[in-house]
Amino acid sequence: MRVRRFKKSRPARRVFLVICEGETEKAYVESLKREYRLPVAVKTRVSGQNINARLVSQYIRELDIDSESDCEVFYIYDCDVREIVDKLNSLPGTAILTNPCIELWFLLHVRMHARPQTSESIVKALVTAHPCWHGYSKGSLSREQIEYMTSFRNDAVSRAGELVWPGNPSSNFSEFINALEKEKNS
């Protein structure tokens, strides 16, 4: 007669729900997820500018976790639309904002950039900052670009710390990096 073996129940896994403005932010978060290999599940969703409390609640329900306390929510958005920034600051979770756009965070991996700029001028500065960025297009990141950012992430964190938050230019993306590092080291 066969003996039935039951799997031991595993403790609930913590989840980082990362709600992104667009595909560029999602591509970067997915690369961080692969690199860090954390004991927490990192789930990404792209919601664009349609973000609201009801949508966040829906995303959390879709995760099928035991309690909302097992879920930490991050919003990764650009600061180019003031109404969206105000909306994000009223939602539960941590707003990870880059002013004017995520490409500033990428540029900080290469060099310091302290002059106020538009999103378009930041992208132009990024494309000319280092050869790995020459073929950059929004929505995707090449392996070479990801490897470059991995190598110079500490430089970007340091440079972002020198900028005056939340002015143009600035980024608090280092808060998300610090959350990943904290989970990695715990």
C-alpha positions in Angstrom: 0.0 0.0 0.0 1.3 3.5 -0.9 1.9 6.0 1.8 0.6 9.4 0.9 3.1 12.2 1.4 1.9 15.7 1.9 4.0 18.7 1.0 4.9 20.9 3.9 3.3 24.2 3.5 5.7 27.0 2.7 5.4 30.3 4.5 3.7 33.0 2.4 6.0 34.7 0.0 6.4 38.5 0.2 5.6 40.3 -3.0 6.8 43.5 -4.5 4.1 44.8 -6.8 5.7 47.2 -9.2 3.3 49.3 -11.2 5.0 51.0 -14.1 4.1 53.9 -16.3 5.3 52.2 -19.5 7.3 49.4 -21.1 10.7 51.0 -20.5 10.2 51.0 -16.8 8.9 47.4 -16.9 11.9 46.3 -18.9 14.3 47.8 -16.4 12.5 46.3 -13.4 12.5 42.9 -15.1 16.2 43.1 -15.6 16.7 44.0 -11.9 14.4 41.0 -11.0 16.6 38.6 -13.0 19.8 40.1 -11.5 18.8 40.1 -7.8 17.0 36.7 -7.6 15.3 37.7 -4.4 13.3 35.6 -2.0 10.4 38.0 -2.6 8.3 37.8 -5.8 8.6 40.9 -8.0 5.5 41.3 -10.1 5.3 44.1 -12.6 2.2 45.7 -14.2 2.0 48.5 -16.7 -0.9 50.8 -16.1 0.1 54.0 -17.9 -1.7 57.1 -16.8 -4.8 55.1 -15.8 -3.5 54.4 -12.3 -6.0 54.7 -9.5 -6.8 53.0 -6.1 -9.3 50.6 -7.6 -6.8 49.4 -10.2 -4.1 48.9 -7.5 -6.6 46.9 -5.4 -7.4 44.7 -8.4 -3.7 44.1 -9.0 -3.3 43.0 -5.4 -6.3 40.7 -5.6 -4.8 39.1 -8.7 -1.7 38.2 -6.8 -3.7 35.8 -4.6 -1.7 36.5 -1.4 -2.8 35.9 2.1 -2.9 39.5 3.2 -2.1 42.9 1.8 0.6 43.2 4.5 2.6 40.6 2.4 2.6 43.0 -0.5 4.7 46.1 -0.9 3.6 48.4 -3.7 6.0 50.6 -5.8 5.0 53.0 -8.5 7.7 53.7 -11.1 6.7 56.8 -13.1 8.1 59.9 -14.8 7.4 63.3 -13.3 6.4 64.9 -16.6 2.7 64.9 -15.8 2.0 66.7 -12.6 -1.6 65.3 -12.1 -0.2 61.7 -12.2 2.4 62.5 -9.6 -0.2 64.0 -7.3 -2.4 60.9 -7.8 0.5 58.6 -7.1 1.3 60.4 -3.9 -2.2 59.8 -2.7 -2.1 56.0 -3.3 -0.8 53.5 -0.7 2.8 52.4 -1.5 6.1 54.1 -2.5 6.3 56.4 -5.5 9.6 56.0 -7.4 9.7 59.1 -9.6 12.3 60.5 -12.0 12.1 64.1 -13.1 11.6 64.5 -16.0 11.8 60.8 -17.2 13.3 57.4 -16.5 16.1 58.0 -19.0 17.6 60.5 -16.5 18.1 57.5 -14.1 19.8 55.7 -17.0 22.0 58.7 -17.8 23.1 58.9 -14.1 24.8 55.6 -14.6 27.1 57.3 -17.2 27.6 60.8 -15.8 26.2 63.5 -13.6 23.5 65.6 -15.1 22.3 68.6 -13.1 20.7 71.0 -15.6 16.9 71.2 -15.9 15.8 69.5 -19.1 12.9 68.1 -21.0 12.3 64.4 -21.5 13.4 64.7 -25.2 16.7 66.4 -24.3 17.4 63.8 -21.6 17.0 61.0 -24.2 19.3 62.9 -26.6 21.9 63.3 -23.9 21.6 59.6 -23.0 22.1 58.4 -26.6 25.3 60.4 -26.9 26.6 59.7 -23.4 28.1 56.2 -24.1 28.3 53.9 -27.1 26.1 51.3 -25.5 23.2 53.8 -25.6 23.5 54.7 -29.4 20.7 52.3 -30.4 18.4 53.1 -27.5 14.7 53.1 -28.1 12.0 53.5 -25.5 10.3 50.3 -24.4 13.3 48.0 -24.5 16.8 47.6 -23.2 19.6 45.7 -24.8 21.8 43.3 -22.9 24.7 45.7 -23.2 22.7 48.5 -21.7 21.5 46.3 -18.8 25.1 45.1 -18.2 26.4 48.7 -18.2 23.7 49.8 -15.7 24.5 46.8 -13.5 28.2 47.8 -13.4 27.6 51.4 -12.6 24.5 51.2 -10.4 26.3 52.5 -7.3 27.5 55.5 -9.3 23.9 56.3 -10.3 22.7 56.0 -6.7 25.5 58.4 -5.6 24.8 60.9 -8.4 21.0 60.8 -7.7 21.8 61.6 -4.1 23.5 64.8 -5.1 20.4 66.1 -7.0 17.8 68.1 -5.2 14.6 66.0 -4.9 12.0 66.6 -6.4 13.4 69.3 -8.7 14.3 68.9 -12.4 16.4 66.9 -12.7 16.2 64.4 -9.9 15.3 60.8 -9.1 14.5 58.8 -6.0 15.0 55.5 -7.9 17.6 54.6 -5.3 14.8 53.9 -2.8 13.7 51.0 -5.0 17.4 49.8 -5.3 17.7 50.1 -1.5 14.5 48.0 -1.0 16.0 45.3 -3.3 19.3 45.4 -1.5 17.6 45.1 1.9 15.7 42.0 0.7 18.9 40.5 -0.8 20.8 41.0 2.5 18.1 39.7 4.9 
